[in-house]
Amino acid sequence: MSQPIRFIMVGGFLGAGKTTLISRLALHFQQQGKHVCVVTNDQAAGLVDTELLRSQGLNVNEVAGSCFCCNFHGLTDAMESFEKDQRPDIVLAEPVGSCTDLVATIALPMMERLGEKFVHSPYAVVLKPSHGMKILTGGNGRGFSEKAEYIFRKQLEESELILINRIDELTDAQQQQLRQSIEEQYPGRPVIGISAKTGENFEALYDVLAEDAGDRSHLMDVDYDVYAEGEAELGWLNATVKLSSTESVSIDDVAIQIVNDLRDRLLQIDAEPAHLKVLCSSSDAVAVANLVSSETPTVLSVTSESNASSITILINARVSVAPETLQQIVSESVTQLGENHSATTSVETMESFRPGRPVPTFRAT
């Protein structure tokens, strides 16, 4: 009989660093000789994370159009399709960043319906420090409403492992303050400070993920009315744009410029970004720029160090603003980008909306 596939689900709010974490985990397991597959998830097609992970040579399937919990069979079908080529040893799953209640709607239904095919690692939730400092420690600053905060807190409540990410950007005092707040408000969970960017403390993370999930008999209560209203406060946009120029331009500069321009435009209308991610590609060259809040700078998380005259741009924006307004802002930014480079920009796809009410396929009781 085949060994069970290890299922590792990594949750956390938008912009927490889940994709960078999954990329580093995948590389580690591959170096151990494991066959690793990844399932990404989004409310719409055209996900930057999917293309980024594929550009790194990973076998990735995307469940688009709804969260995992509302499309349980989409997730299981995506995992089953991996086996047509080669049975994975490990499946890494990244749910939508505004999703919660995943133990009750994904992990337990998998255990009930798929038996011994999978063995589950503890459910890990990645914490973005900027949100953690505002919400858990009573810090001041821009942020989201109480209903969006409800989702953030429920993610931590259902976690079986909490990862404080970006510790390379925090002082020792900030790390201690966050850890103390977590342990006071969500006791009984392992807490590990990590840097998905540098790999700091990943040995401790590998050890925990090698263990099996513990008892899951106690499920948290979730008010789906508040949950739905919290998700619906975010405007959601995915777009694919082509930039064509008579001269070669820096792919990295294009990625940074469009994120910076969007950041400035959102600041003008006091619209808080939960996450803004842009992937620019040409042939084999890929650049990714990110913005995780209005108070943090744009980060070029993947550099291409390449120039091109034809660039494909994927834009994923999750912002606390009406989707119609978000679409107008992105359209204006794309036009401005073309003017800056004396280039032609054409929007191939653009979809903007508010997430609908989550209706899980299954929910354990």
Stockholm file with secondary structure:
# STOCKHOLM 1.0

chainA/1-365         MSQPIRFIMVGGFLGAGKTTLISRLALHFQQQGKHVCVVTNDQAAGLVDTELLRSQGLNVNEVAGSCFCCNFHGLTDAMESFEKDQRPDIVLAEPVGSCTDLVATIALPMMERLGEKFVHSPYAVVLKPSHGMKILTGGNGRGFSEKAEYIFRKQLEESELILINRIDELTDAQQQQLRQSIEEQYPGRPVIGISAKTGENFEALYDVLAEDAGDRSHLMDVDYDVYAEGEAELGWLNATVKLSSTESVSIDDVAIQIVNDLRDRLLQIDAEPAHLKVLCSSSDAVAVANLVSSETPTVLSVTSESNASSITILINARVSVAPETLQQIVSESVTQLGENHSATTSVETMESFRPGRPVPTFRAT
#=GR chainA/1-365 SS CCCCEEEEEEEESTTSSHHHHHHHHHHHHHHTTCCEEEEEEESSSCCHHHHHHHHTTCEEEEEESSCGGGCHHHHHHHHHHHTTTCCCSEEEEECCTTCCCHIIIIIHHHHHHSGGGEEECCCEEEECHHHHHHHTSCCCSCCCCHHHHHHHHHHHHHCSEEEECCGGGSCHHHHHHHHHHHHHHSTTSCEEECCTTTCTTHHHHHHHHTSCCCCCCCCCCCCHHHHHHHHHTSEEEEEEEEEEEEEEEEHHHHHHHHHHHHHHHHHHTTCCEEEEEEEEEETTEEEEEEECCTTSCCEEEECCCCEEEEEEEEEEEEESSCHHHHHHHHHHHHHHHHHHTTCEEEEEEEEEECCCCCCCSCCCC
#=GC SS_cons         CCCCEEEEEEEESTTSSHHHHHHHHHHHHHHTTCCEEEEEEESSSCCHHHHHHHHTTCEEEEEESSCGGGCHHHHHHHHHHHTTTCCCSEEEEECCTTCCCHIIIIIHHHHHHSGGGEEECCCEEEECHHHHHHHTSCCCSCCCCHHHHHHHHHHHHHCSEEEECCGGGSCHHHHHHHHHHHHHHSTTSCEEECCTTTCTTHHHHHHHHTSCCCCCCCCCCCCHHHHHHHHHTSEEEEEEEEEEEEEEEEHHHHHHHHHHHHHHHHHHTTCCEEEEEEEEEETTEEEEEEECCTTSCCEEEECCCCEEEEEEEEEEEEESSCHHHHHHHHHHHHHHHHHHTTCEEEEEEEEEECCCCCCCSCCCC
//
